[in-house]
Amino acid sequence: MNKILLRIANLRKKAKVTQQELADSIGVSFQTISKWETGVNLPDITILPLLTEYFKVLTDQLLGLKPLDGETYIPEKTATKDFWNQKLEYLLRTRKSYWNDDYTRFLISQVWKIDKPISVLDCECEYGFLGLLLLPYLPEGNTYTRIDFAEDLIKKGKVLFES
């Protein structure tokens, strides 16, 4: 899930209104506005429509999930190839602790009840961990396709799958 980064302070300053004026308009105290702007609290979900209407923005813009009009979107570091190419050792070290073999086997046979070949599409920034985890416990004849944009991870995945 994306990080919520309330844009209330930016919008309020752009509109040239005080915390008190905004608070009066939507029926809360100026201290509440201050807490929202400093990240101490988040507004109640019932307040979001009032704020979006007041500032004439989308909820996603208010929550910082999309850029405000006129802003250039700057992707998070995790949306870059270089970020993931530098995380290979971390991924190799940590992913195995997410699942264990017994649990994987249980999910496939008892929960998902997979007894025929399936096609697995893996869209993640990894080295093919999901395929390496699932394929040993799936019936013969499965296909596994992995999509990624980090070249170093793709190369490492190829080496791991060859073995």
C-alpha positions as CSV (number, residue, x, y, z in Angstrom):
1,M,0.0,0.0,0.0
2,N,1.2,3.5,-0.7
3,K,2.2,5.9,2.0
4,I,-0.3,8.5,3.0
5,L,1.2,11.9,2.9
6,L,-1.6,14.4,3.6
7,R,-1.3,17.5,1.5
8,I,-3.5,19.7,3.7
9,A,-0.8,22.1,4.7
10,N,0.3,22.5,1.0
11,L,-3.2,23.1,-0.1
12,R,-4.1,25.4,2.8
13,K,-1.0,27.6,2.2
14,K,-1.7,27.6,-1.6
15,A,-5.2,28.8,-0.9
16,K,-3.8,31.4,1.6
17,V,-6.1,30.4,4.4
18,T,-5.1,29.9,8.1
19,Q,-5.6,26.8,10.1
20,Q,-8.5,28.5,11.9
21,E,-10.2,29.5,8.7
22,L,-10.0,26.0,7.3
23,A,-11.2,24.6,10.7
24,D,-14.2,26.9,10.8
25,S,-15.1,25.9,7.2
26,I,-15.2,22.2,7.9
27,G,-16.3,22.2,11.5
28,V,-13.2,21.2,13.5
29,S,-10.7,23.0,15.7
30,F,-7.6,24.6,14.5
31,Q,-5.7,22.2,16.7
32,T,-7.1,19.3,14.7
33,I,-5.9,20.9,11.5
34,S,-2.5,21.3,13.1
35,K,-2.4,17.6,14.1
36,W,-3.3,16.6,10.6
37,E,-0.7,18.8,9.1
38,T,2.1,17.5,11.4
39,G,1.0,13.9,11.0
40,V,0.0,13.4,14.6
41,N,-3.5,12.3,13.5
42,L,-5.3,11.6,10.3
43,P,-8.7,13.0,9.5
44,D,-11.8,10.8,9.9
45,I,-12.9,9.3,6.7
46,T,-16.1,11.3,6.9
47,I,-14.1,14.5,6.7
48,L,-12.3,13.7,3.5
49,P,-15.2,14.8,1.2
50,L,-15.3,18.1,3.0
51,L,-11.6,18.7,2.5
52,T,-11.6,17.6,-1.1
53,E,-14.6,19.9,-1.8
54,Y,-13.0,22.8,0.0
55,F,-9.7,22.5,-1.9
56,K,-11.3,21.3,-5.2
57,V,-8.9,18.2,-5.4
58,L,-9.3,14.5,-5.7
59,T,-9.1,12.3,-2.6
60,D,-6.0,10.7,-4.0
61,Q,-4.4,14.1,-4.3
62,L,-5.4,15.1,-0.8
63,L,-3.8,11.9,0.5
64,G,-0.6,12.4,-1.5
65,L,-1.2,9.3,-3.6
66,K,-1.3,11.4,-6.8
67,P,0.4,14.7,-7.5
68,L,-1.5,17.9,-7.2
69,D,-2.4,19.7,-10.4
70,G,0.7,21.4,-11.8
71,E,3.1,19.2,-9.9
72,T,5.5,16.8,-11.5
73,Y,5.2,13.2,-10.2
74,I,8.5,12.0,-8.7
75,P,8.5,8.2,-8.2
76,E,9.6,6.6,-5.0
77,K,13.1,5.1,-5.1
78,T,11.5,1.7,-5.2
79,A,10.2,2.4,-8.7
80,T,13.7,2.5,-10.1
81,K,15.9,-0.3,-11.6
82,D,18.9,0.8,-9.6
83,F,17.1,0.5,-6.3
84,W,16.3,-3.2,-6.8
85,N,19.5,-4.1,-8.5
86,Q,21.3,-3.0,-5.3
87,K,18.9,-5.0,-3.1
88,L,19.8,-8.5,-4.4
89,E,21.7,-9.7,-1.4
90,Y,19.0,-8.3,0.9
91,L,16.3,-10.2,-1.0
92,L,18.3,-13.5,-1.0
93,R,18.9,-13.2,2.7
94,T,15.3,-12.3,3.8
95,R,12.8,-13.9,1.5
96,K,13.2,-17.4,2.8
97,S,12.0,-16.3,6.2
98,Y,8.7,-15.2,4.8
99,W,7.5,-18.8,4.1
100,N,8.5,-22.3,5.1
101,D,8.3,-25.4,3.0
102,D,5.6,-27.1,5.2
103,Y,3.3,-24.1,5.0
104,T,3.8,-23.8,1.2
105,R,3.1,-27.5,0.7
106,F,0.0,-27.1,2.9
107,L,-1.3,-24.1,1.0
108,I,-0.9,-25.8,-2.4
109,S,-2.4,-29.2,-1.5
110,Q,-5.0,-28.4,1.2
111,V,-6.0,-24.7,0.8
112,W,-5.7,-24.0,-2.9
113,K,-6.1,-27.7,-3.8
114,I,-3.9,-27.5,-6.9
115,D,-3.7,-31.0,-8.4
116,K,-3.3,-30.0,-12.1
117,P,-0.7,-28.0,-13.9
118,I,-1.1,-24.2,-13.6
119,S,0.4,-21.1,-15.1
120,V,2.1,-18.8,-12.6
121,L,2.6,-15.1,-13.6
122,D,5.0,-13.4,-11.1
123,C,5.1,-9.6,-11.4
124,E,7.5,-8.4,-8.6
125,C,10.8,-6.9,-8.0
126,E,12.6,-10.1,-7.1
127,Y,14.8,-12.8,-8.4
128,G,12.1,-15.4,-8.9
129,F,11.5,-16.2,-5.3
130,L,7.8,-17.1,-5.8
131,G,8.6,-19.6,-8.6
132,L,11.4,-21.2,-6.6
133,L,9.0,-21.5,-3.6
134,L,6.0,-22.9,-5.4
135,L,7.3,-25.0,-8.3
136,P,8.8,-27.9,-6.3
137,Y,5.3,-28.5,-4.8
138,L,3.1,-28.0,-7.9
139,P,2.2,-30.9,-10.2
140,E,4.4,-31.6,-13.2
141,G,3.8,-29.5,-16.3
142,N,3.4,-26.0,-14.8
143,T,4.6,-22.8,-16.5
144,Y,6.2,-19.9,-14.7
145,T,6.7,-16.5,-16.1
146,R,8.4,-13.7,-14.3
147,I,8.2,-10.0,-15.3
148,D,10.7,-7.5,-13.9
149,F,12.7,-4.4,-14.9
150,A,15.8,-4.9,-12.8
151,E,18.4,-6.6,-15.1
152,D,20.6,-7.9,-12.2
153,L,17.7,-9.6,-10.6
154,I,16.6,-11.2,-13.9
155,K,20.2,-12.5,-14.4
156,K,20.3,-13.9,-10.8
157,G,16.9,-15.5,-11.3
158,K,18.1,-17.3,-14.5
159,V,21.1,-18.7,-12.6
160,L,18.9,-19.9,-9.7
161,F,16.4,-21.5,-12.0
162,E,19.1,-23.3,-14.0
163,S,20.2,-25.1,-10.8
